[in-house]
């Protein structure tokens, strides 16, 4: 039966991009023709008006017929261009839609293949195994971070620092000078306060001179 009817004829695959390019060339050709007819219509009208002003009625009528014929053809070509643009736009939308569908198909196949390899029981076992290993690793880290024997701890270091500070304060108090000739319990100035120097006296004299000049 199959040999009687022969093999089923295969439908040739359509090159969508080639069809789009062909349509674009057709639209461009019609657009060029429309532009020419628009210029011809305008020129015929100009010529008809000029002929009428010269009293050349026959020429004026002939030019108006050319204009009317051009306008009729122009209207038809404009319709062709609009229709071709609409079809071309839909064809481009179809190409975009096919790209999206192909992408969905590839994604579906990939997810199916991945999902088949992801057994829920195996995932649970893998997760439990990882949790156990992470907990064991953290426990070993904590063990390694604990202070070893003989290592000075923070509390011991703080106590030693407090002891050193207290000794430093005691040394400062013991080295402070003792006041001499106290009057009614008020300490007298010590040698730590220096007497005014000659430079300070000179500065005071200069300041007094400047104030006197400004007052004049």
Backbone as a chain_set.jsonl record, in Angstrom:
{"seq": "XXXXXXXXXXXXXXXXXXXXXXXXXXXXXXXXXXXXXXXXXXXXXXXXXXXXXXXXXXXXXXXXXXXXXXXXXXXXXXXXXXXXXXXXXXXXXXXXXXXXXXXXXXXXXXXXXXXXXXXXXXXXXXXXXXXXXXXXXXXXXXXXXXXXXXXXXXXXXXXXXXXXXXXXXXXXXXXXXXXXXXXXXXXXXXXXXXXXXXXXXXXXXXXXXXXXXXXX", "coords": {"N": [[0.836, -1.201, 0.0], [1.907, 1.193, 0.861], [3.958, 1.361, -0.964], [2.53, 1.637, -3.284], [1.311, 4.164, -3.24], [3.56, 5.586, -2.873], [6.384, 7.445, -1.422], [5.787, 9.872, 1.126], [5.602, 13.19, 0.206], [8.061, 15.473, 1.112], [7.747, 18.542, 2.784], [9.298, 21.472, 1.835], [11.541, 23.301, 3.897], [10.845, 26.506, 5.088], [12.606, 29.472, 4.641], [12.536, 31.854, 6.831], [13.841, 34.292, 7.346], [14.859, 34.927, 4.845], [12.477, 35.356, 3.483], [11.532, 37.601, 4.831], [13.463, 39.488, 4.125], [12.991, 39.602, 1.386], [10.393, 40.672, 1.346], [10.948, 43.17, 2.446], [12.482, 44.304, 0.428], [10.548, 44.484, -1.561], [8.758, 46.291, -0.393], [10.407, 48.547, -0.303], [10.792, 49.027, -3.033], [8.165, 49.673, -3.86], [7.823, 51.924, -2.276], [9.661, 53.704, -3.375], [8.451, 54.01, -5.876], [6.051, 55.22, -5.105], [6.98, 57.659, -4.117], [7.927, 58.775, -6.481], [5.52, 59.038, -7.93], [4.163, 60.855, -6.33], [5.713, 63.191, -6.67], [5.323, 63.494, -9.431], [2.574, 63.932, -9.584], [2.342, 66.391, -8.275], [3.871, 67.997, -10.014], [2.403, 67.794, -12.401], [0.092, 69.155, -11.674], [1.099, 71.717, -11.305], [1.943, 72.259, -13.924], [-0.511, 72.129, -15.281], [-1.954, 74.296, -14.194], [-0.31, 76.383, -15.069], [-0.575, 76.11, -17.846], [-3.274, 76.67, -18.17], [-3.354, 79.336, -17.43], [-1.998, 80.404, -19.582], [-3.814, 80.052, -21.507], [-3.915, 77.628, -22.779], [-5.875, 75.302, -23.09], [-6.205, 72.562, -23.815], [-3.746, 71.393, -23.178], [-3.735, 71.869, -20.451], [-5.889, 70.295, -19.603], [-4.919, 67.743, -20.311], [-2.686, 67.507, -18.622], [-3.992, 67.494, -16.17], [-5.371, 65.089, -16.384], [-3.194, 63.318, -16.321], [-2.325, 63.838, -13.76], [-4.519, 62.957, -12.212], [-4.524, 60.245, -12.878], [-2.033, 59.508, -11.83], [-2.538, 60.031, -9.123], [-4.481, 58.126, -8.583], [-3.09, 55.726, -8.998], [-1.191, 56.158, -7.056], [-2.649, 56.038, -4.669], [-3.384, 53.344, -4.704], [-0.866, 52.063, -4.54], [-0.016, 52.967, -2.066], [-1.777, 51.586, -0.426], [-0.873, 48.959, -0.945], [1.671, 49.098, 0.251], [1.028, 49.586, 2.948], [-0.332, 47.21, 3.598], [1.666, 45.269, 3.156], [3.564, 46.044, 5.044], [2.111, 45.532, 7.379], [1.78, 42.733, 7.24], [4.454, 41.942, 7.231], [5.227, 42.839, 9.747], [3.708, 41.143, 11.397], [4.824, 38.719, 10.665], [7.417, 39.038, 11.619], [6.803, 39.149, 14.32], [5.953, 36.548, 14.606], [8.364, 35.168, 14.223], [9.769, 36.019, 16.487], [8.132, 34.911, 18.454], [8.487, 32.189, 17.935], [11.164, 31.931, 18.619], [10.992, 32.311, 21.37], [9.382, 30.12, 22.078], [11.058, 28.004, 21.312], [13.12, 28.442, 23.13], [11.757, 27.945, 25.538], [11.23, 25.252, 25.144], [13.803, 24.113, 25.129], [14.541, 24.759, 27.744], [12.644, 23.274, 29.182], [13.355, 20.659, 28.48], [15.932, 20.584, 29.555], [15.405, 20.987, 32.311], [13.873, 18.736, 32.82], [15.737, 16.689, 32.428], [17.578, 17.319, 34.446], [15.956, 17.139, 36.744], [15.31, 14.445, 36.762], [17.678, 13.338, 37.616], [17.785, 14.153, 40.207], [17.08, 12.716, 42.908], [14.741, 12.759, 45.502], [15.159, 11.387, 47.963], [17.903, 10.903, 47.869], [18.794, 13.517, 47.943], [17.994, 14.333, 50.518], [19.57, 12.598, 52.079], [22.09, 13.485, 51.325], [22.026, 16.122, 52.296], [21.777, 15.648, 55.092], [24.196, 14.386, 55.545], [26.005, 16.418, 54.937], [25.317, 18.303, 56.93], [26.104, 16.917, 59.239], [28.862, 16.733, 58.841], [29.6, 19.44, 58.775], [28.902, 20.221, 61.383], [30.665, 18.62, 62.855], [33.087, 19.654, 61.925], [32.937, 22.29, 62.887], [32.996, 21.814, 65.602], [35.595, 20.858, 65.909], [37.007, 23.129, 65.211], [36.312, 24.823, 67.361], [37.551, 23.419, 69.406], [40.224, 23.725, 68.724], [40.507, 26.459, 69.07], [40.431, 26.937, 71.803], [42.167, 28.089, 74.76], [45.502, 26.965, 75.286], [47.442, 24.949, 77.63], [49.496, 26.792, 79.854], [49.369, 29.117, 78.447], [48.948, 32.579, 78.73], [46.052, 33.963, 80.056], [43.204, 36.183, 79.386], [42.132, 37.362, 81.755], [44.224, 37.153, 83.561], [46.103, 38.809, 82.328], [44.783, 41.296, 82.456], [44.706, 41.704, 85.222], [47.419, 41.962, 85.763], [47.966, 44.313, 84.348], [46.443, 46.181, 85.807], [47.823, 46.112, 88.196], [50.305, 47.185, 87.442], [49.558, 49.804, 86.74], [48.684, 50.789, 89.19], [51.077, 50.749, 90.639], [52.498, 52.664, 89.197], [51.077, 55.024, 89.766], [51.513, 55.228, 92.529], [54.267, 55.703, 92.506], [54.378, 58.232, 91.326], [53.158, 59.851, 93.248], [54.915, 59.588, 95.37], [57.19, 60.844, 94.419], [56.545, 63.517, 94.248], [57.194, 67.044, 94.93], [57.735, 68.377, 98.24], [55.935, 70.953, 99.871], [57.439, 74.011, 101.125], [57.771, 76.235, 104.018], [54.94, 76.689, 104.7], [51.997, 78.759, 104.752], [49.473, 79.192, 106.841], [48.485, 76.76, 105.989], [48.483, 76.981, 103.211], [49.987, 76.136, 100.271], [53.211, 77.189, 99.139], [54.446, 78.744, 96.122], [56.331, 76.598, 94.034], [59.553, 75.714, 92.708], [58.881, 74.858, 90.257], [57.354, 76.663, 88.877], [58.315, 78.946, 86.658], [60.201, 82.019, 86.692], [59.307, 85.196, 85.184], [60.71, 85.617, 82.006], [63.396, 87.451, 80.324], [62.706, 87.838, 77.671], [59.938, 87.753, 77.763], [59.432, 90.081, 79.233], [60.362, 91.995, 77.446], [58.563, 91.642, 75.381], [56.236, 92.542, 76.613], [56.836, 95.264, 76.931], [56.984, 96.08, 74.245], [54.349, 95.668, 73.44], [53.033, 97.557, 75.044], [54.039, 99.885, 73.934], [52.98, 99.844, 71.334], [50.27, 100.066, 71.903], [50.177, 102.63, 72.929], [50.821, 104.181, 70.686], [48.629, 103.666, 69.062], [46.683, 104.942, 70.505], [47.17, 107.634, 70.124]], "CA": [[0.0, 0.0, 0.0], [2.785, 2.355, 0.939], [4.726, 1.454, -2.205], [1.631, 2.048, -4.359], [1.169, 5.613, -3.195], [4.88, 6.209, -2.857], [6.774, 8.152, -0.207], [5.143, 11.152, 1.34], [6.449, 14.296, -0.241], [8.493, 16.336, 2.203], [7.518, 19.963, 2.572], [10.566, 22.187, 2.027], [11.582, 24.222, 5.016], [10.786, 27.902, 4.654], [13.6, 30.364, 5.238], [11.773, 33.031, 7.242], [14.654, 35.491, 7.191], [14.903, 35.245, 3.412], [11.166, 35.906, 3.13], [11.469, 38.962, 5.379], [14.301, 40.352, 3.288], [12.293, 39.791, 0.108], [9.293, 41.6, 1.584], [11.51, 44.498, 2.644], [12.855, 44.825, -0.892], [9.311, 44.845, -2.255], [8.26, 47.521, 0.219], [11.267, 49.646, -0.714], [10.497, 49.321, -4.448], [6.888, 50.369, -3.901], [8.009, 53.25, -1.668], [10.311, 54.546, -4.392], [7.434, 54.303, -6.881], [5.115, 56.176, -4.517], [7.637, 58.97, -4.083], [7.95, 59.29, -7.855], [4.172, 59.443, -8.311], [3.825, 62.08, -5.601], [6.363, 64.312, -7.36], [4.699, 63.654, -10.739], [1.255, 64.533, -9.376], [2.54, 67.807, -7.979], [4.357, 68.682, -11.219], [1.288, 67.878, -13.351], [-0.803, 70.223, -11.21], [1.767, 72.991, -11.611], [1.902, 72.453, -15.38], [-1.903, 72.376, -15.684], [-2.278, 75.672, -13.833], [0.433, 77.294, -15.952], [-1.169, 76.03, -19.184], [-4.56, 77.355, -18.142], [-3.097, 80.774, -17.432], [-1.567, 80.771, -20.938], [-4.921, 79.822, -22.415], [-3.736, 76.333, -23.454], [-6.843, 74.456, -22.405], [-5.975, 71.142, -24.104], [-2.583, 70.949, -22.387], [-4.138, 71.881, -19.05], [-6.727, 69.11, -19.378], [-4.051, 66.572, -20.411], [-1.887, 67.425, -17.406], [-4.862, 67.107, -15.068], [-5.61, 63.649, -16.505], [-1.99, 62.637, -15.823], [-2.318, 63.962, -12.3], [-5.553, 62.094, -11.658], [-4.045, 58.866, -13.04], [-0.955, 59.316, -10.856], [-3.122, 59.984, -7.783], [-5.157, 56.836, -8.449], [-2.04, 54.727, -8.815], [-0.539, 56.456, -5.785], [-3.51, 55.519, -3.61], [-3.297, 51.883, -4.735], [0.46, 51.654, -4.054], [0.009, 53.214, -0.618], [-2.465, 50.446, 0.188], [0.041, 47.825, -0.994], [2.741, 49.279, 1.242], [0.459, 49.41, 4.285], [-0.616, 45.787, 3.804], [2.927, 44.53, 3.27], [4.158, 46.367, 6.345], [1.356, 44.826, 8.414], [2.122, 41.31, 7.163], [5.859, 41.817, 7.65], [5.28, 42.995, 11.197], [3.191, 39.915, 11.994], [5.806, 37.665, 10.422], [8.499, 39.266, 12.579], [6.296, 38.721, 15.63], [5.969, 35.085, 14.605], [9.751, 34.737, 14.427], [10.084, 36.23, 17.897], [7.391, 33.922, 19.235], [9.149, 30.891, 17.755], [12.393, 31.951, 19.415], [10.598, 32.114, 22.763], [8.92, 28.736, 22.232], [12.249, 27.148, 21.264], [13.827, 28.594, 24.404], [10.991, 27.204, 26.529], [11.414, 23.817, 24.89], [15.136, 23.74, 25.618], [14.51, 24.831, 29.209], [11.858, 22.145, 29.671], [14.163, 19.442, 28.326], [17.016, 20.629, 30.528], [14.875, 20.78, 33.656], [13.464, 17.333, 32.92], [16.947, 15.876, 32.596], [18.148, 17.587, 35.77], [15.046, 16.634, 37.767], [15.417, 12.984, 36.802], [18.893, 12.992, 38.37], [17.678, 14.644, 41.578], [16.195, 11.868, 43.708], [14.505, 13.421, 46.794], [15.793, 10.643, 49.06], [19.343, 11.153, 47.795], [19.032, 14.903, 48.373], [17.892, 14.355, 51.979], [20.762, 11.945, 52.63], [23.228, 14.373, 51.09], [21.9, 17.246, 53.218], [22.093, 15.168, 56.433], [25.632, 14.112, 55.589], [26.699, 17.706, 55.003], [25.079, 18.896, 58.245], [26.947, 16.215, 60.21], [30.261, 17.093, 58.626], [29.783, 20.824, 59.184], [28.879, 20.268, 62.846], [31.919, 18.033, 63.32], [34.161, 20.6, 61.614], [32.836, 23.41, 63.815], [33.438, 21.333, 66.915], [37.06, 20.795, 65.889], [37.491, 24.507, 65.243], [36.176, 25.305, 68.737], [38.575, 22.76, 70.202], [41.524, 24.321, 68.403], [40.548, 27.858, 69.503], [40.511, 27.045, 73.264], [43.538, 28.346, 75.228], [46.301, 25.809, 75.664], [48.09, 25.015, 78.939], [50.66, 27.655, 79.887], [49.102, 30.359, 77.72], [48.401, 33.6, 79.619], [44.685, 34.297, 79.719], [42.834, 37.594, 79.408], [41.952, 37.829, 83.135], [45.547, 37.297, 84.166], [46.727, 39.984, 81.732], [44.117, 42.473, 82.989], [45.145, 41.878, 86.605], [48.787, 42.462, 85.724], [47.911, 45.705, 83.919], [45.958, 46.978, 86.944], [48.907, 46.172, 89.165], [51.299, 48.111, 86.922], [49.011, 51.154, 86.836], [48.681, 51.186, 90.599], [52.465, 51.023, 91.021], [52.9, 53.923, 88.563], [50.449, 56.114, 90.518], [52.228, 55.327, 93.803], [55.565, 56.309, 92.246], [54.175, 59.658, 91.068], [52.865, 60.511, 94.528], [56.107, 59.581, 96.218], [58.2, 61.742, 93.863], [56.048, 64.9, 94.209], [57.943, 67.898, 95.873], [57.033, 68.73, 99.475], [55.911, 72.418, 100.014], [58.22, 74.59, 102.239], [57.234, 77.448, 104.629], [53.504, 76.865, 104.45], [51.326, 79.826, 105.491], [48.071, 78.83, 107.104], [48.086, 75.575, 105.213], [48.475, 77.217, 101.757], [51.305, 75.793, 99.73], [53.899, 78.255, 98.435], [54.867, 78.353, 94.764], [57.557, 75.817, 93.947], [60.479, 76.093, 91.63], [58.359, 74.401, 88.964], [56.823, 77.821, 88.163], [59.481, 79.73, 86.262], [60.029, 83.473, 86.743], [59.203, 85.778, 83.841], [61.995, 85.715, 81.312], [63.662, 88.75, 79.715], [61.955, 87.929, 76.427], [58.551, 88.073, 78.105], [59.391, 91.492, 79.605], [60.513, 92.781, 76.218], [57.289, 91.562, 74.646], [55.263, 93.411, 77.284], [57.194, 96.65, 76.605], [56.606, 96.342, 72.845], [52.888, 95.745, 73.4], [52.633, 98.841, 75.62], [54.392, 100.947, 72.983], [52.018, 99.806, 70.239], [48.976, 100.571, 72.388], [50.296, 104.079, 73.056], [50.771, 104.755, 69.329], [47.266, 103.588, 68.569], [45.845, 105.9, 71.247], [47.458, 108.993, 69.682]], "C": [[0.867, 1.245, 0.0], [3.566, 2.513, -0.345], [3.86, 1.92, -3.357], [1.503, 3.574, -4.4], [2.516, 6.332, -3.203], [5.16, 6.921, -1.539], [6.066, 9.496, -0.116], [6.107, 12.28, 0.984], [6.768, 15.212, 0.932], [8.286, 17.8, 1.834], [8.842, 20.699, 2.821], [10.471, 23.185, 3.167], [11.66, 25.66, 4.512], [11.845, 28.7, 5.403], [12.907, 31.694, 5.568], [12.569, 34.311, 7.023], [14.756, 35.905, 5.728], [13.587, 35.855, 2.96], [11.041, 37.343, 3.641], [12.303, 39.931, 4.543], [13.633, 40.629, 1.94], [11.141, 40.78, 0.263], [9.817, 43.024, 1.76], [11.929, 45.122, 1.318], [11.619, 45.251, -1.675], [8.735, 46.149, -1.708], [9.09, 48.717, -0.219], [11.006, 50.035, -2.168], [9.19, 50.099, -4.575], [6.998, 51.774, -3.301], [8.663, 54.211, -2.657], [9.307, 54.953, -5.476], [6.434, 55.332, -6.362], [5.715, 57.578, -4.477], [7.661, 59.614, -5.473], [6.57, 59.801, -8.267], [3.739, 60.713, -7.579], [4.435, 63.303, -6.285], [5.716, 64.569, -8.726], [3.338, 64.323, -10.603], [1.38, 66.029, -9.116], [2.977, 68.591, -9.218], [3.249, 68.823, -12.261], [0.334, 69.002, -12.965], [-0.198, 71.592, -11.526], [1.686, 73.289, -13.105], [0.488, 72.779, -15.857], [-2.311, 73.81, -15.36], [-1.578, 76.661, -14.758], [-0.172, 77.294, -17.345], [-2.506, 76.767, -19.236], [-4.361, 78.859, -18.158], [-2.65, 81.26, -18.813], [-2.696, 80.6, -21.957], [-4.819, 78.533, -23.187], [-4.6, 75.292, -22.737], [-6.559, 72.97, -22.595], [-4.806, 70.608, -23.269], [-2.956, 70.878, -20.907], [-4.968, 70.645, -18.713], [-5.879, 67.841, -19.385], [-3.227, 66.396, -19.134], [-2.738, 67.024, -16.2], [-5.208, 65.624, -15.128], [-4.411, 62.841, -15.987], [-1.942, 62.676, -14.291], [-3.325, 63.012, -11.664], [-5.152, 60.621, -11.759], [-2.943, 58.553, -12.023], [-1.517, 59.2, -9.451], [-3.813, 58.643, -7.531], [-4.153, 55.712, -8.196], [-1.35, 54.895, -7.46], [-1.341, 55.888, -4.613], [-3.419, 54.002, -3.521], [-1.963, 51.408, -4.155], [0.574, 51.884, -2.552], [-0.687, 52.089, 0.137], [-1.592, 49.204, 0.186], [1.093, 47.902, 0.117], [2.211, 49.058, 2.655], [0.211, 47.934, 4.586], [0.663, 44.974, 3.987], [3.613, 44.8, 4.615], [3.44, 45.627, 7.474], [1.708, 43.344, 8.437], [3.553, 41.077, 7.647], [5.984, 41.921, 9.164], [4.793, 41.729, 11.897], [4.174, 38.758, 11.82], [6.988, 37.802, 11.383], [8.07, 38.865, 13.992], [6.298, 37.199, 15.732], [7.366, 34.531, 14.83], [10.14, 34.89, 15.894], [9.386, 35.194, 18.781], [8.039, 32.55, 19.136], [10.44, 30.812, 18.561], [12.07, 31.682, 20.885], [10.167, 30.668, 23.007], [10.099, 27.775, 22.21], [13.025, 27.224, 22.578], [13.097, 27.853, 25.525], [11.196, 25.7, 26.381], [12.761, 23.338, 25.416], [15.171, 23.75, 27.144], [13.756, 23.644, 29.803], [12.66, 20.847, 29.586], [15.293, 19.41, 29.359], [16.543, 20.367, 31.943], [14.432, 19.33, 33.866], [14.668, 16.439, 33.166], [17.556, 16.067, 33.985], [17.284, 16.981, 36.865], [15.133, 15.123, 37.888], [16.634, 12.531, 37.604], [18.834, 13.414, 39.822], [16.634, 13.828, 42.337], [15.99, 12.526, 45.071], [15.181, 12.709, 47.965], [17.302, 10.882, 49.067], [19.677, 12.568, 48.265], [18.977, 15.008, 49.891], [19.119, 13.729, 52.622], [21.987, 12.837, 52.479], [23.204, 15.552, 52.061], [22.257, 16.83, 54.645], [23.593, 14.932, 56.584], [26.43, 15.405, 55.704], [26.522, 18.368, 56.37], [25.975, 18.249, 59.299], [28.411, 16.626, 60.07], [30.537, 18.533, 59.048], [29.789, 20.954, 60.71], [30.173, 19.704, 63.424], [33.09, 18.988, 63.085], [34.15, 21.788, 62.571], [33.303, 23.017, 65.209], [34.958, 21.28, 66.979], [37.664, 22.198, 65.893], [37.425, 25.079, 66.654], [37.249, 24.696, 69.632], [39.944, 23.396, 69.972], [41.639, 25.755, 68.909], [40.613, 28.021, 71.025], [41.952, 27.275, 73.7], [44.24, 27.067, 75.647], [46.91, 26.009, 77.049], [49.325, 25.901, 78.858], [50.477, 28.97, 79.159], [48.438, 31.35, 78.658], [47.005, 33.99, 79.151], [44.398, 35.785, 79.819], [42.723, 38.128, 80.829], [43.292, 38.052, 83.816], [46.249, 38.539, 83.634], [46.108, 41.269, 82.27], [44.553, 42.747, 84.428], [46.565, 42.435, 86.659], [48.829, 43.925, 85.307], [47.444, 46.612, 85.053], [47.043, 47.151, 87.993], [49.972, 47.175, 88.742], [50.818, 49.563, 87.029], [49.02, 51.658, 88.269], [50.092, 51.526, 91.079], [52.939, 52.349, 90.432], [52.318, 55.124, 89.3], [51.161, 56.322, 91.849], [53.577, 56.001, 93.617], [55.441, 57.814, 92.004], [53.919, 60.42, 92.365], [54.118, 60.611, 95.391], [57.174, 60.54, 95.712], [57.757, 63.196, 93.815], [56.802, 65.743, 95.232], [57.087, 68.296, 97.079], [57.066, 70.245, 99.643], [56.718, 72.867, 101.236], [57.589, 75.887, 102.698], [55.748, 77.638, 104.337], [52.929, 77.973, 105.308], [49.862, 79.449, 105.594], [47.612, 77.695, 106.184], [48.072, 75.766, 103.73], [49.867, 76.975, 101.235], [51.859, 76.959, 98.961], [54.287, 77.787, 97.038], [56.195, 77.639, 94.801], [58.387, 76.301, 92.798], [59.972, 75.67, 90.26], [57.801, 75.546, 88.168], [57.981, 78.748, 87.863], [59.162, 81.199, 86.334], [59.947, 84.011, 85.341], [60.59, 85.972, 83.241], [62.158, 87.104, 80.753], [62.863, 88.93, 78.432], [60.51, 88.29, 76.69], [58.415, 89.536, 78.475], [59.502, 92.382, 78.379], [59.221, 92.777, 75.415], [56.251, 92.47, 75.279], [55.549, 94.874, 76.965], [56.765, 97.013, 75.181], [55.103, 96.499, 72.715], [52.403, 97.075, 73.953], [52.929, 99.983, 74.68], [53.377, 101.011, 71.85], [50.656, 100.357, 70.684], [49.014, 102.081, 72.524], [50.214, 104.757, 71.695], [49.341, 104.74, 68.786], [46.35, 104.59, 69.26], [46.073, 107.313, 70.805], [46.553, 109.388, 68.523]], "O": [[0.623, 2.206, -0.73], [3.823, 3.632, -0.788], [4.359, 2.527, -4.304], [1.578, 4.186, -5.465], [2.6, 7.524, -3.5], [4.303, 6.993, -0.658], [5.789, 10.156, -1.117], [7.262, 12.304, 1.411], [5.876, 15.666, 1.648], [8.604, 18.234, 0.727], [9.436, 20.566, 3.89], [9.441, 23.829, 3.366], [12.447, 25.978, 3.621], [11.965, 28.616, 6.625], [12.717, 32.543, 4.696], [12.018, 35.31, 6.56], [14.741, 37.095, 5.411], [13.579, 36.774, 2.14], [10.498, 38.202, 2.946], [11.886, 41.062, 4.29], [13.7, 41.742, 1.42], [10.939, 41.635, -0.6], [9.202, 43.976, 1.279], [11.753, 46.322, 1.106], [11.643, 46.264, -2.373], [8.281, 47.004, -2.468], [8.542, 49.789, -0.478], [10.996, 51.219, -2.507], [9.121, 51.078, -5.318], [6.339, 52.703, -3.768], [8.275, 55.374, -2.764], [9.31, 56.094, -5.938], [6.017, 56.22, -7.105], [5.035, 58.562, -4.769], [7.447, 60.817, -5.626], [6.454, 60.863, -8.878], [3.032, 61.548, -8.143], [3.769, 64.323, -6.459], [5.574, 65.721, -9.138], [2.983, 65.183, -11.41], [0.625, 66.832, -9.663], [2.515, 69.708, -9.448], [3.158, 69.852, -12.931], [-0.174, 69.717, -13.829], [-0.898, 72.507, -11.959], [1.4, 74.416, -13.51], [0.31, 73.616, -16.742], [-2.95, 74.468, -16.181], [-2.171, 77.653, -15.183], [-0.278, 78.348, -17.972], [-2.826, 77.412, -20.235], [-5.106, 79.581, -18.821], [-2.901, 82.411, -19.172], [-2.548, 80.96, -23.124], [-5.552, 78.339, -24.157], [-4.124, 74.52, -21.905], [-6.66, 72.197, -21.643], [-4.874, 69.506, -22.723], [-2.553, 69.957, -20.197], [-4.776, 70.024, -17.667], [-6.091, 66.955, -18.558], [-3.084, 65.284, -18.626], [-2.272, 66.306, -15.315], [-5.328, 64.964, -14.096], [-4.576, 61.825, -15.311], [-1.578, 61.704, -13.63], [-3.011, 62.339, -10.682], [-5.406, 59.841, -10.842], [-2.92, 57.474, -11.43], [-1.05, 58.38, -8.662], [-3.749, 58.092, -6.432], [-4.336, 54.871, -7.316], [-0.977, 53.92, -6.808], [-0.772, 55.324, -3.679], [-3.381, 53.433, -2.431], [-1.93, 50.461, -3.369], [1.19, 51.086, -1.845], [-0.242, 51.686, 1.211], [-1.553, 48.469, 1.172], [1.365, 46.926, 0.816], [2.871, 48.416, 3.472], [0.501, 47.459, 5.683], [0.741, 44.105, 4.856], [4.167, 43.893, 5.235], [4.077, 45.152, 8.414], [1.91, 42.762, 9.503], [3.823, 40.127, 8.382], [6.751, 41.186, 9.786], [5.393, 41.291, 12.877], [4.335, 37.927, 12.713], [7.497, 36.807, 11.897], [8.86, 38.317, 14.761], [6.598, 36.631, 16.782], [7.54, 33.541, 15.542], [10.764, 34.002, 16.474], [9.972, 34.67, 19.729], [8.133, 31.829, 20.129], [10.774, 29.766, 19.117], [12.773, 30.93, 21.56], [10.538, 30.063, 24.013], [10.142, 26.831, 22.999], [13.523, 26.215, 23.079], [13.73, 27.21, 26.362], [11.318, 24.975, 27.368], [12.853, 22.295, 26.063], [15.756, 22.861, 27.764], [14.18, 23.074, 30.809], [12.643, 20.037, 30.513], [15.58, 18.373, 29.956], [17.178, 19.626, 32.694], [14.595, 18.77, 34.951], [14.627, 15.541, 34.008], [17.992, 15.107, 34.62], [17.8, 16.378, 37.805], [15.042, 14.579, 38.989], [16.617, 11.456, 38.205], [19.727, 13.078, 40.599], [15.462, 14.198, 42.4], [16.974, 12.831, 45.745], [15.718, 13.361, 48.86], [17.909, 11.043, 50.126], [20.706, 12.793, 48.901], [19.807, 15.686, 50.497], [19.652, 14.26, 53.597], [22.816, 12.934, 53.384], [24.246, 15.939, 52.59], [22.957, 17.564, 55.342], [24.181, 15.241, 57.621], [27.397, 15.488, 56.46], [27.473, 18.933, 56.91], [26.539, 18.938, 60.149], [29.105, 16.839, 61.064], [31.591, 18.819, 59.616], [30.587, 21.709, 61.266], [30.717, 20.256, 64.38], [33.974, 19.119, 63.932], [35.202, 22.246, 63.017], [33.935, 23.81, 65.906], [35.546, 21.625, 68.004], [38.707, 22.429, 66.505], [38.36, 25.743, 67.102], [37.792, 25.369, 70.509], [40.722, 23.579, 70.909], [42.747, 26.23, 69.154], [40.83, 29.134, 71.503], [42.872, 26.727, 73.093], [43.645, 26.196, 76.282], [46.895, 27.12, 77.579], [50.113, 25.79, 77.92], [51.335, 29.849, 79.242], [47.46, 31.005, 79.322], [46.805, 34.311, 77.979], [45.239, 36.558, 80.279], [43.175, 39.242, 81.095], [43.472, 39.018, 84.557], [46.914, 39.248, 84.389], [46.827, 42.238, 82.518], [44.746, 43.902, 84.807], [46.876, 43.279, 87.5], [49.626, 44.699, 85.838], [47.993, 47.698, 85.241], [47.163, 48.212, 88.606], [50.486, 47.928, 89.569], [51.599, 50.449, 87.374], [49.33, 52.821, 88.525], [50.28, 52.478, 91.837], [53.691, 53.081, 91.075], [52.995, 56.142, 89.446], [51.39, 57.46, 92.258], [53.998, 56.785, 94.468], [56.303, 58.584, 92.43], [54.427, 61.528, 92.542], [54.339, 61.62, 96.061], [57.993, 61.01, 96.502], [58.532, 64.045, 93.376], [57.054, 65.245, 96.329], [55.883, 68.52, 96.958], [58.156, 70.812, 99.565], [56.697, 72.197, 102.269], [56.948, 76.582, 101.909], [55.355, 78.662, 103.777], [53.318, 78.124, 106.466], [49.127, 79.394, 104.609], [46.489, 77.696, 105.678], [47.696, 74.844, 103.006], [50.828, 77.567, 101.727], [51.141, 77.645, 98.233], [54.439, 76.59, 96.793], [57.096, 78.044, 95.534], [57.987, 77.171, 92.025], [60.532, 76.052, 89.233], [57.751, 75.478, 86.94], [58.574, 79.289, 88.795], [58.031, 81.614, 86.083], [60.442, 83.389, 84.401], [61.514, 86.436, 83.908], [61.196, 87.87, 80.7], [62.397, 90.029, 78.131], [59.911, 89.05, 75.929], [57.436, 90.185, 78.107], [58.821, 93.402, 78.28], [58.836, 93.794, 74.838], [55.467, 93.103, 74.571], [54.619, 95.651, 76.75], [56.252, 98.104, 74.935], [54.626, 97.357, 71.972], [51.472, 97.669, 73.41], [52.171, 100.951, 74.619], [52.959, 102.097, 71.447], [49.977, 101.036, 69.914], [48.015, 102.753, 72.268], [49.59, 105.811, 71.572], [48.904, 105.687, 68.132], [45.361, 105.037, 68.681], [45.227, 108.162, 71.085], [46.651, 110.506, 68.016]]}, "num_chains": 1, "name": "protein.A"}
